[in-house]
Amino acid sequence: MKWLVYCVCLLTGGFIANYTAKHYSNPINEGYEVVMFSTSLCDYCAIFNEEIGKPYAENELSKKAPLIRVNLDEYGTGPYHLKKPLQYAPTFVIMSGDKEIARMRGHMDRFTFLAFVRDTVYPLNQVAFSWGNP
């Protein structure tokens, strides 16, 4: 009897985890944008655009979370509703629809930027479920 219960739990556990991930969680990358708020006087913004912004456009991750540049001098924060005011340029905000998900201030290297975007867009628990782990 214990063997039968064990087999039923083992077989349905993976099914339930996969079913739950497919039908009840949000899609992993639905509607994300990386918004870069910058100013025309920001030297670090220009460095970011050259060293990270251009290669990011060719990265697979940019298809999941495209980089949108907003010049604070011309547009302010634009149509984005932020949790708190901006104090530094550049500031990177990951948005999902009109909701701020994550924020990072200042210039960073390519690996830090990619890790920030990847870890926000692909949370660990959703990646594990998408691979079929219970």
C-alpha positions as CSV (number, residue, x, y, z in Angstrom):
1,M,0.0,0.0,0.0
2,K,2.8,2.4,0.8
3,W,4.4,1.6,-2.6
4,L,1.1,2.6,-4.4
5,V,0.8,5.8,-2.5
6,Y,4.4,6.6,-3.2
7,C,3.9,6.0,-6.9
8,V,0.8,8.1,-7.1
9,C,2.5,11.0,-5.3
10,L,5.6,10.7,-7.5
11,L,3.6,10.6,-10.7
12,T,1.1,13.4,-9.9
13,G,3.7,15.7,-8.2
14,G,5.4,16.6,-11.4
15,F,2.2,16.9,-13.3
16,I,0.7,19.3,-10.6
17,A,3.8,21.5,-10.6
18,N,3.9,21.7,-14.4
19,Y,0.1,22.3,-14.6
20,T,0.3,25.0,-12.0
21,A,3.2,26.8,-13.7
22,K,1.5,26.7,-17.1
23,H,-2.0,27.7,-16.0
24,Y,-1.7,29.8,-12.8
25,S,1.5,31.8,-13.0
26,N,2.2,34.8,-15.2
27,P,4.2,34.2,-18.3
28,I,7.8,34.7,-17.5
29,N,8.5,37.7,-19.7
30,E,5.1,39.2,-20.4
31,G,5.2,42.9,-21.1
32,Y,8.6,43.9,-19.6
33,E,10.5,47.1,-20.5
34,V,13.8,48.3,-19.2
35,V,13.5,52.1,-19.0
36,M,16.7,54.1,-18.9
37,F,16.1,57.6,-17.5
38,S,19.0,59.9,-18.5
39,T,19.9,63.6,-19.1
40,S,21.8,65.3,-21.9
41,L,24.6,66.3,-19.5
42,C,25.1,62.7,-18.2
43,D,28.5,61.4,-19.3
44,Y,27.8,58.0,-17.8
45,C,24.6,57.7,-19.9
46,A,26.6,58.3,-23.1
47,I,29.2,55.6,-22.0
48,F,26.3,53.2,-21.2
49,N,24.8,53.7,-24.6
50,E,28.1,53.0,-26.4
51,E,29.4,50.1,-24.2
52,I,26.2,48.4,-23.1
53,G,23.1,49.8,-24.9
54,K,24.2,48.9,-28.4
55,P,25.3,45.3,-27.6
56,Y,22.1,44.8,-25.5
57,A,19.9,45.5,-28.5
58,E,21.5,42.4,-30.2
59,N,21.2,40.3,-27.0
60,E,18.4,37.7,-26.8
61,L,17.3,39.3,-23.5
62,S,16.4,42.5,-25.3
63,K,13.6,40.7,-27.0
64,K,12.0,39.9,-23.7
65,A,12.7,43.3,-22.1
66,P,13.5,46.0,-24.7
67,L,15.5,49.0,-23.6
68,I,13.5,52.3,-23.7
69,R,15.5,55.5,-23.3
70,V,13.7,58.5,-21.7
71,N,15.5,61.9,-21.7
72,L,14.5,63.6,-18.4
73,D,15.3,67.1,-19.9
74,E,12.7,66.7,-22.6
75,Y,10.0,64.4,-21.3
76,G,10.4,64.2,-17.5
77,T,9.4,60.7,-16.5
78,G,7.0,60.5,-19.5
79,P,4.0,58.1,-19.2
80,Y,5.7,56.0,-16.4
81,H,4.3,56.0,-12.9
82,L,7.2,55.4,-10.6
83,K,7.2,54.3,-6.9
84,K,9.5,57.2,-5.9
85,P,11.1,60.2,-7.6
86,L,14.3,59.9,-9.6
87,Q,17.5,61.3,-8.1
88,Y,20.3,60.0,-10.3
89,A,21.0,59.6,-14.0
90,P,21.2,57.1,-15.4
91,T,18.4,55.2,-13.5
92,F,17.2,51.9,-14.9
93,V,13.6,50.9,-14.1
94,I,12.1,47.6,-15.1
95,M,8.4,48.1,-15.8
96,S,5.7,45.6,-16.3
97,G,2.8,47.5,-17.9
98,D,2.5,50.6,-15.7
99,K,4.0,48.9,-12.6
100,E,7.6,49.4,-11.5
101,I,9.2,46.0,-10.8
102,A,12.8,46.9,-10.0
103,R,15.2,49.8,-10.1
104,M,19.0,50.3,-10.3
105,R,20.7,53.6,-10.1
106,G,24.0,54.7,-11.7
107,H,26.4,53.3,-14.3
108,M,27.3,49.6,-14.2
109,D,29.3,47.2,-16.2
110,R,27.7,45.0,-18.8
111,F,27.6,41.8,-16.7
112,T,25.9,43.6,-13.8
113,F,23.3,45.2,-16.1
114,L,22.5,41.8,-17.8
115,A,22.3,40.0,-14.4
116,F,19.9,42.7,-13.1
117,V,17.6,42.4,-16.1
118,R,17.8,38.6,-16.3
119,D,17.2,38.1,-12.6
120,T,14.2,40.4,-12.7
121,V,12.6,39.1,-15.9
122,Y,13.3,35.4,-15.1
123,P,12.7,34.9,-11.3
124,L,14.3,31.7,-10.1
125,N,11.0,30.0,-9.0
126,Q,9.4,30.6,-12.5
127,V,12.5,29.3,-14.3
128,A,12.5,26.2,-12.1
129,F,8.8,25.5,-12.8
130,S,9.3,26.1,-16.5
131,W,12.0,23.4,-16.5
132,G,9.6,21.0,-14.9
133,N,11.1,20.8,-11.5
134,P,8.6,20.3,-8.7
